[in-house]
Amino acid sequence: MTIADLWTIMPLLLLACGSVLVLILGAIVPGRYGTAIGVAVCAGAALWALQTPPRPLAPTLGVAFTPFARSFVVLFAVTALLSLLLAHDHADRQGLEGEEYPATILFGAFGMGVVASAANFLTLFLGLEALTFAFYILVAYDRNRPASGEAGLKYLLMGAVSAAFVAFGIALLYGATGSLEIGRAVAASAAGGGIALAGWGLLLAGLAFKVSLAPAHLWTPDVYQGGPTPVTAFLAAGSKGAAIALFLLILPPLGGIGPLRAPLWGLALLSMAVGNLAALLQPNVKRMLAYSSVAQMGYVALALLSGGRGYEAAAFYAVAYGVMSLAAFGALASLEQERPLEQVDELRGIGYRQPFQGVVLAVTMFALAGIPPTVGFAGKFAIFFAALRAGETPLAIIGILTAAASAYYYLRVVVNLYMKPAEEAAPGPLPTPAEAVCLGTVTVAILALGVWPGPLFDLVAAILKA
């Protein structure tokens, strides 16, 4: 390992060392300093990642800090920063003390960055498990709620099975190709025969869990409901973005998706159908958004099937779904006071009692439903356009129909916000300054990227071609 290697991976080191620093200072100087340090570390990592490193490769560390990796590290650092802002005041209200909370968010962001920067399968697996391990802790962090511990245990058990699938898949690919380097192993897997095919199957099965593709989605509603709401925001925005980055690392070198086409086609179909149908009559708002995420990842799988423009649409949707998730769960976290907000009916009249959070939640529901002029519309339009252009017409038609059906359960939230009387007439509490900054930022992003998506599409196209 050289100084140049360390300089190359400095954004990742900042996130990892920031996590350790928060833990140490929390033990020496107890207090609520973790959020401030975490925000500074995330901002520093994002700014550093924007710089061109002296060399993009750190071969001894299995890292390639390409424009693709740097862009996703910026995305994950900003996601962690906004999640820290959401978590700070919410943790105070819910009695979640300790610096372990912000430290683990930083460690999760570090794992996401490693996934996007990985140049070999070993580094990829370590990054994937680092971010998953962070979420095991975060989901079960609220020890005052049995549901949080139950969700953490379910996530841990199913995550361990998923990790085994990924590890066995990588082992078989290594046995078939003789290389752990992602590009070389993927290129050589065509001659690997049945062993390589089995490796791809196991790898896809493990990744389907990470990205919540049906039928590997059963953990999602329990974890979304049981975990603290800011954690759910970070989980939905960050882990899904990391999984999309992982697919974009693996699929383009295949020159198409090769042996993964048939299973990925089935996963996309099941996810779009099961996710939307399960969400239709779901009374719990967080479970409804969990099933919604299954459907949203089905649309991403459709984009990945399409190749070419589809890869650009998938990368765009990683950003779009990230800001929409932060807005939806961030608004719910801001609305929660002494207890978690559970049912859709509990949102009655919130648009008048707490107008700021109501507007954010309403805009987000419109975006998730794909209604213009929001980033959700731009993302879905790009996905379906790429699918139709690539000849995936039957699956694209099914996706369009399921997206139209999803408007029912998204707009049900808006109806409760503004068209049903509130249980209490008195105005509710305003968002804290940290929450207002986070929610204002993501809401502006939802609308700005919906009205003017061109620059982000151009950036994504340039990154994927670099």
N, C-alpha and C positions, 0 to 999 in steps of 0.2 A: 504494500500500500504506500502511495506517495502523497506528497503535499497536494499535487494537482488532483489526485483522486478525491481527497478530502474537500478541496475547493469546489470540485464538480458537484458533490453531493451535499454542499453546505445547507441548502434549504431543508433537506431531510434531517441533517444533524441539528439544525435549529429547533425543529419540532421535537425530536427525540430528547435533546438536552433540555429544552424548555419544560418538557414533561417531568424530567427528573428534578429540575430546579424548583418547580412548583411543589413537588412532594417534600423536598428538603426544607424549603422555607416554611412550609406549612407545619413541619415538625419543630422547627427552631423558633419561629415567630408566628404563633397561631393567629389567624385573622383571615379576612376575606381579600387576600392579595392575589389569589390564584387567577381570578378572572382578568385583572389588569395585566398581569404578567403574560397570561395566555394570549390575550388580544395583541399585545406588543410582539410576542413571538410569531404569531400567525401573520401579522402585517409584515414583519421582517422577512419571514420565509417567502411570502408572496412577492415582495419587492426583489429579493435576491433571485428568485426563480425567473424573473423577467429579464435578468441579465444573461448574456451569452457566456457560457462557461469557457474556460481556456481550452478545454477539449471535452467533447460530449460523452466520451466513453470512459468508464472506470472498470476495465475488464476484471481486475482482481476482486472487485466487489459485485460483479454481475449486474452492473447498472449502466444504462444508456440514457444520458440526460439530454435527449433530443428535444426539438421544439414541441413534439407531442407530449413528452413527459413534463416539460416545464409548464406547458399550458394547463395540464391536469393538476399539477402540484399547486399552481395558483388557484385553480377552482377549489381544491380541497382545503387549502389554507383559508380562503375566504369563507367557505362553508363552516369550517371550525370556528372562525372568528365570530360569525353571526350566531352560531349555536351557543358560544360562550356568553354572548350578550343576552340571549334568551334564558340561559340556564341560571344566571347570577341571581336575579330577583325572584325567579320561580323557586330556586332552591331555598332562599330565605323564607318564602311564604309556606313552603311545604316542610320546613324543618330539616332539610338535607344539608347537614354541616360537613365540613372537611374539604381539604384541598385535593382529595383523590378525584373528585368529580371533574374539575377543569384539567387536572393532569391526565386523566384517562381520555378525555376528548382530544388533547394534543397527541397522545400516543396513537389513538385511532387515526388521526389525520396523517401521522407519520406512516402508518401501515398502508393507507391509501396511496400516499406518494410513492412508496416502494413498489406497489403493484404497477402503477403507471410507468415507473422508470425501469422496470425489470428487463434485463437482457437475457436471462436464462431462467429455466423453470424452477430452479432451487430458490433463487431470490424471489421469484413470483410467489411461490408457495409460502415462504416466510412472511412476505408482506401481507398476503391474504389472511394468514392465520393471526398476524399481529393485529390487524384491524378487527377481525372477528373476536379475538380475545378481549379487546377493549370493549366491544359491545356486550359480551357476556357480563362484564362487570357493571357497565352502565345501566343495562336493562334491569338488573337486580339491585340497583343501588338504593332504591327507596325501601328501607327496612321497615318503615311504618305501615306498608301495604303488603299483605300476603300475596296479592296478585302480581306484584313486581318480582318477588322471589320465585313464584311459580313460572312466570314468563322467562326469567333468566335460566331456570333449570331446563325448561323445554328447549330454549334456544341452544343451551350448552349440549344437550344430548343429541339433538338433530344436527348441530354444527359439527360435533365430533364425527358423526357418520359421513357428513359431507366432506370433511377434511380427509377421511380415509379414501373416499372415492377419488378425490383430486390427487392424493399421493399415489394411489395405485395406478391411476391414469398416467401420471408423469413417469412412473417407473416403467410401465409398458412402452411408452413412447421412447424412453431412453434405451430400453432393450432393443427396440426395433430400429432405432436410428443411430445409436451410439453417441449421441450428443445431448447435452442439456441446454445448449444455446437455442433460444426460441426460433430465430430465423432459420438456422441450419436444420434443426429437428423438424420443423414444420415442412420445409422443402423436401427433406428426405423421407418423410412419412409415407409418401405415395408409393414408395418401393418397400415399405415395411410389412405389407400383407396384413394378415389377420391380427397380428399382435398390435400393430399400429392402429388398426380399426377399433380393437377393443380398448386401447388406450384413449382414443378420442371419445368413445362412448362413455367411459368412466369419468373422464374429465368434464364432459358436457353435463353428466348427471350431477356432479359436485357443484358445477357453476350454476346449474339451474336452481339449486337451493340458495346460493348466494344472492341471486337476482330475483328470487321469488317467482319463478316460472312454474305454472301448474304442470304436473301434479306435485311438485316439490315445494309447494307454497303453504303447507298446512301450519307451519310455525308462525306465519306472518300475522294473522289477526290477533293471536294471543300475545305476541311480543309487542305489537303496536298498542294494544289496549293496556297491557300490564306495565310497560316501561314508563318512566317519567316522560312527560310530553316533549320537553326540549330534546331528550335523548331520542325519542321517536323521530323528531324533525331531523336530527343529525344522521340517524340510521337511514331514513328514507332518502335524504338528499345525498349523503356521502357514500354509503355503501353501494347504492345503486349506480352512482357515477363511477366508482372504482370497478364494479363488475362490467359496466359498459366499456371502460378503458381496457380491461383485460380482454374482452372479446375483440376489440379493435386491434390489440397487439397480435392476436393469434390468427384471425380470419384473413386479413389481406395477404399475408405471405402464402396462404394456400392457393392464391389465384382464383378465388371463389371459395365456397365453403365445403366443396368436395364431399367427403363421407358424412359431414354433419348436416347436409341439406334435409334429408328425410326426418331425422329426429327433431331438428330445429323447427321445421315446418309444423310438426305435430305440437311442439311446445308452444309455438306462437298461437296456433288455433285454439288449443285448450286454455291458454292464459287469457286470451281476449274473451272467450265465451264464458269460462268459469268465473273469472274475476268480475265481469260486469253483471252476470246473473246473480252471483252471491251478494253483490252490493245492493241490488235493487230494493230488497225489503229489510236491509240491515238497520235496526234502530239505534245501535251504538255508533256514534260518529267516528271514533277512532278505528273500529272494526270496518266500518264502511270505507274509510280511506285506505285501510290495509288491503281490502279486496280490490279497491280501485288501483292500488299500486301493482297488483298482479296483472290487471288488464293493461296498465300503462307499459309494463315491461313486455307484455305480449306485442304491443305496437313496436317496441324497440327490436324485438326478435324478428318481426316482419321486415324492418329496415335492414337488419343484418343479413337476412336472406337475399335481399335485393342487390347487395354489392354496390360498388361504385358510388353513385349518388346516395345509396342507402346508408353507407358508412358515414357520409357527411351528415345525413339526417339523424343517425343514431348519436353522433357526437353532439350535434345541436340539441338533441332532446335530453342529453345528460345535463346540460346547463339548464334547459327549460324546466325539466322535472325537479331539478335541485332547488330553483327559486320558488317553484310552486309548492313544494313540500315544506320548505322553510316558512313560507307565508301561511299555509294552512295550519300546520301544527304550532307555529309561533303565535298565531292569533288565538288558538285554543289554550296555549300555555298562559298567555296574558289574561285570558278570561278566568282561569282557574284561581281561586283564592284559597279557602281552607281545605277544599277537597277537589279531586279531579273532576273534570267535566266529562260526563259519560254519554248521555242520550242526545239524539238530535232534537228532541222536544225541549230540552233544557236551553236551547238557543232562542226560544220564543222572545221576540221583542228586543233582542240584544242590539239589533241595528239602531234602535232609538235610545236604549239605555246606555250603551257604550259604542257610540258611532264610529270611532276610529277603528276598533277591532272588527266591528261589523262590516265596514267598507272593505277592509283587507280580506276578510273571509269571503265576502261576496265576490270580489274580483277574482280571488283564487278559485272559487267554484266555477266561475265562468271560464277561467283559463283551463282548468282540468277537463271541463266539458268540451273544450275546443271551440269556444265561441269567440269570433273576432271582436275587437282588435287586440287580442292577447297572445302571449308567446305560445300558449297551448295550441291555438289555431295554426300558427306558423309552423310549429313542430309537427303536428298531425298532417298538415297539408304536404309538408316535405316528405314525410314517411309514405303516405299513400301515393304521391306522385312518383316517388322512386320505385315503389312496388309495381305500379301499373306499367311504368316504363321498362321494368325488368321482366315483365311477363308473369308476375305473380297475381294475376287478375282475380282468381277465385278468393284467395286469402285477403286481398285488398278490399274486395266487396264485403266480405265478412267483417273485416276491421271497421269499415265505414258504417255498417249497420250497427255493430256493437257500440261504436262511439256515439252514434245517434241515440241509442237506448240509454247510454250512461247519463245523458242530460237529465233524465228523470230524477235520479238520486242526488245528483249535484244540485239541481235547482230546488230540490226538497229542502236543502239547507237554507237557500236564499229565501224561500217561502217562510220558513220559521223565523228567519232573521227580521223580516219586514212585514209579513202579512198575517201574523198571528199575535194576539195580545200577550204582553209580558206577564209573568207571574208576579213580578214586583214592579211598581211604577217608578220608584226612586232611581236616579241615575247611578250606574255602577262606577267603580274606580277607574281612573284614567290609566293608560299604560305608563310604566316607568320610563325614564329617559332612554335607558339601554334598550328596552323593548321597542320604543317608538323609533329609534334609529334603525334597528334591525327590520322591523315590519315596514317602515317607510322605504327602506332601500330595496327590499325584495318586491314590494308592490310597484315601485317605479320601474324596476327591471322587467316585471311581467308585462307592463304596458309598453315600455319603450322597445323591448325586443319584439313585441307583437306588431307595433306600428312600423318599426324600422329594423327588420331582421337581417337585412342584407350584409352589413359589416360583419356580424357574427358568422354568417354562412361563408363569407369570403375568408375569414380567419380560419374557420374549421377546414375549408378546402385546402388552404395553404399549408396548414399543419399536417394534414394527412398525406399530402404529396411530398413533404420535406423529407 
